[in-house]
């Protein structure tokens, strides 16, 4: 029984540490490739607004212009493009 408790005391922090490290790496790599700065990317997600079950509005910067898009389940619909300081209907 003592051997079991000793193994548990040693392996439980190890497993917890591996779980924490994997979640940290997942969060770190989720934003993109390491070493690539956000300003070096061609496309940048500016903001996302959830609207309900699987629907969102997103503002994406591409080519120096802001694009307002609607995201649904399996659909992407452009709504407006901002190239003059305010959004124009697309």
C-alpha positions as CSV (number, residue, x, y, z in Angstrom):
1,X,0.0,0.0,0.0
2,X,2.9,2.4,0.8
3,X,4.4,1.7,-2.7
4,X,1.0,2.6,-4.3
5,X,0.8,5.9,-2.4
6,X,4.4,6.7,-3.2
7,X,3.7,6.2,-6.9
8,X,0.6,8.2,-6.7
9,X,2.4,11.1,-5.0
10,X,5.0,11.1,-7.7
11,X,2.9,10.5,-10.8
12,X,-0.1,12.7,-10.0
13,X,1.9,16.0,-10.1
14,X,3.7,14.8,-13.3
15,X,0.4,14.1,-15.1
16,X,-1.0,17.4,-13.9
17,X,2.1,19.2,-15.1
18,X,1.9,17.5,-18.5
19,X,-1.8,18.4,-18.8
20,X,-1.0,22.1,-17.9
21,X,1.9,22.2,-20.4
22,X,-0.2,20.8,-23.2
23,X,-3.0,23.3,-22.6
24,X,-0.4,26.1,-22.4
25,X,1.2,25.0,-25.7
26,X,-2.3,24.7,-27.4
27,X,-3.2,28.2,-26.4
28,X,0.2,29.5,-27.5
29,X,0.1,27.8,-30.9
30,X,-3.6,28.5,-31.5
31,X,-2.8,32.1,-32.4
32,X,-0.5,31.0,-35.2
33,X,3.1,30.0,-35.9
34,X,5.6,31.0,-33.2
35,X,7.9,33.7,-34.3
36,X,5.5,35.3,-36.8
37,X,4.3,38.7,-35.5
38,X,0.7,39.7,-35.9
39,X,1.7,42.7,-38.1
40,X,3.5,40.4,-40.5
41,X,0.3,38.5,-41.4
42,X,-1.8,39.2,-44.4
43,X,-5.1,38.5,-42.5
44,X,-5.9,39.7,-39.0
45,X,-9.0,39.0,-36.9
46,X,-10.0,42.3,-35.3
47,X,-13.1,41.4,-33.4
48,X,-15.8,38.7,-33.2
49,X,-19.4,39.2,-31.9
50,X,-21.4,36.1,-31.1
51,X,-25.0,36.4,-32.2
52,X,-26.5,33.1,-31.0
53,X,-26.3,29.4,-31.8
54,X,-23.4,29.2,-34.2
55,X,-23.8,32.7,-35.7
56,X,-21.2,35.4,-35.4
57,X,-20.2,38.8,-36.8
58,X,-16.5,39.3,-37.4
59,X,-14.3,42.1,-38.5
60,X,-11.3,41.0,-40.5
61,X,-8.5,43.2,-41.7
62,X,-7.1,42.3,-45.1
63,X,-5.1,44.4,-47.4
64,X,-5.4,47.5,-45.2
65,X,-9.2,47.3,-45.4
66,X,-11.7,46.1,-42.7
67,X,-14.2,43.5,-43.8
68,X,-17.4,42.9,-41.9
69,X,-18.5,39.3,-42.4
70,X,-21.3,37.1,-41.0
71,X,-20.3,33.6,-40.0
72,X,-22.9,30.8,-39.7
73,X,-22.8,27.1,-39.7
74,X,-21.0,26.3,-42.9
75,X,-21.5,29.8,-44.4
76,X,-19.5,33.0,-44.7
77,X,-21.3,36.1,-46.0
78,X,-19.6,39.4,-46.7
79,X,-21.6,42.3,-45.3
80,X,-19.5,45.5,-45.7
81,X,-16.1,46.8,-46.5
82,X,-14.4,49.7,-44.8
83,X,-11.8,51.4,-47.0
84,X,-12.7,55.1,-46.4
85,X,-13.1,55.2,-42.6
86,X,-16.7,54.0,-42.4
87,X,-18.3,50.8,-43.6
88,X,-19.9,50.7,-47.0
89,X,-22.5,48.1,-47.9
90,X,-21.0,45.3,-50.0
